[in-house]
Amino acid sequence: QVQLVESGGGLVQAGGSLRLSCAASARTNNRYAMGWFRQAPGKERKFVCAISWSGGSTDYADSVKGRFTISRDNAKNTVYLQMNSLKAEDTAVYYCAAGPNLSTFNYWGQGTQVTVSS
């Protein structure tokens, strides 16, 4: 199993930036795709973005295209989410996830709160 821990959440004003990190507890023999999801109060958890093991393929939700960037450092077993031009509607708990491909995620972190003030 993969254990994931998110960090970097916090409070930021609209238009600002924040970078989230997600660290796996240990490397495994599997080359996992990684993704970010978010859940706003009273809403369903939604897909934000994902990246293949090699970093060669990425996918973004339309709502974050051009503003968010996902990247990874396999040597450090860490995935990042750079969030720019933040909006109030980006406020949510952000979850890191891992799985066999860009559309299947089996492992989840505990989440980190991101609050954007306007």
C-alpha positions as CSV (number, residue, x, y, z in Angstrom):
1,Q,0.0,0.0,0.0
2,V,0.9,3.6,-0.5
3,Q,0.6,6.2,2.3
4,L,0.3,9.8,1.2
5,V,0.7,13.0,3.3
6,E,-0.3,16.4,2.0
7,S,1.2,19.7,3.1
8,G,1.4,23.4,2.2
9,G,-2.2,24.4,2.6
10,G,-3.2,27.6,4.2
11,L,-4.9,31.0,3.9
12,V,-4.2,33.2,0.9
13,Q,-5.9,36.2,-0.7
14,A,-7.5,36.1,-4.2
15,G,-4.9,36.4,-6.9
16,G,-2.2,34.9,-4.8
17,S,-0.2,31.6,-5.1
18,L,0.3,28.5,-3.0
19,R,2.2,25.3,-3.6
20,L,1.0,22.0,-2.2
21,S,3.2,18.9,-1.7
22,C,2.3,15.3,-1.3
23,A,4.9,12.8,0.0
24,A,4.6,9.0,-0.2
25,S,5.8,7.2,2.9
26,A,8.1,4.9,0.9
27,R,8.8,4.0,-2.7
28,T,7.2,0.9,-4.2
29,N,7.8,-1.3,-7.2
30,N,4.8,0.1,-8.9
31,R,5.0,3.2,-11.0
32,Y,2.0,5.1,-9.9
33,A,0.2,8.0,-11.6
34,M,-0.6,10.8,-9.1
35,G,-3.4,13.2,-8.9
36,W,-5.1,16.0,-7.0
37,F,-8.7,16.3,-6.0
38,R,-10.6,18.8,-4.0
39,Q,-13.8,19.0,-2.0
40,A,-15.6,22.2,-1.0
41,P,-18.1,22.3,1.9
42,G,-21.3,20.4,1.0
43,K,-19.9,19.3,-2.4
44,E,-18.7,16.1,-3.9
45,R,-14.9,15.4,-4.2
46,K,-13.9,16.6,-7.7
47,F,-10.9,15.9,-10.0
48,V,-8.3,18.7,-10.3
49,C,-5.3,17.3,-12.2
50,A,-3.2,14.2,-12.6
51,I,0.3,13.2,-13.8
52,S,1.8,10.0,-15.1
53,W,4.7,8.3,-13.4
54,S,7.2,9.7,-16.0
55,G,5.7,13.1,-15.9
56,G,5.1,12.9,-19.7
57,S,1.4,13.1,-19.5
58,T,-0.8,15.4,-17.5
59,D,-4.5,16.2,-17.3
60,Y,-6.3,19.2,-15.8
61,A,-9.9,20.1,-15.0
62,D,-11.1,23.0,-17.2
63,S,-11.6,25.1,-14.0
64,V,-7.8,25.2,-13.2
65,K,-6.2,25.1,-16.7
66,G,-3.7,27.9,-17.1
67,R,-3.6,28.5,-13.3
68,F,-2.5,25.2,-11.7
69,T,0.5,23.1,-12.6
70,I,1.2,19.5,-11.4
71,S,4.7,18.1,-11.2
72,R,6.6,15.3,-9.5
73,D,10.0,14.3,-8.3
74,N,10.2,10.5,-8.3
75,A,13.6,10.5,-6.5
76,K,11.9,12.2,-3.6
77,N,8.6,10.3,-4.0
78,T,6.8,13.6,-4.0
79,V,4.2,15.3,-6.2
80,Y,3.5,19.0,-6.2
81,L,0.6,21.3,-7.1
82,Q,1.5,24.9,-7.9
83,M,-1.6,27.1,-7.6
84,N,-1.5,30.6,-9.1
85,S,-4.1,33.3,-9.6
86,L,-6.2,31.7,-6.9
87,K,-9.9,32.5,-6.7
88,A,-12.4,32.2,-3.8
89,E,-14.0,29.2,-5.5
90,D,-10.7,27.3,-5.2
91,T,-11.4,27.1,-1.5
92,A,-11.6,23.4,-0.5
93,V,-9.8,20.5,1.1
94,Y,-7.2,19.3,-1.4
95,Y,-6.4,15.6,-1.5
96,C,-3.5,13.8,-3.0
97,A,-4.1,10.4,-4.7
98,A,-2.2,7.6,-6.4
99,G,-3.3,4.9,-8.8
100,P,-2.3,2.7,-11.9
101,N,-3.3,5.4,-14.5
102,L,-4.5,8.9,-14.9
103,S,-8.2,8.0,-14.4
104,T,-8.0,5.4,-11.6
105,F,-7.0,6.3,-8.0
106,N,-6.8,3.7,-5.2
107,Y,-4.8,5.5,-2.5
108,W,-5.7,8.8,-0.8
109,G,-4.1,11.3,1.6
110,Q,-5.9,12.9,4.5
111,G,-6.2,16.3,2.8
112,T,-5.0,19.8,3.4
113,Q,-7.2,22.9,3.7
114,V,-6.8,25.7,1.2
115,T,-8.8,28.9,1.9
116,V,-8.8,31.8,-0.5
117,S,-10.2,35.1,0.8
118,S,-11.7,37.7,-1.5
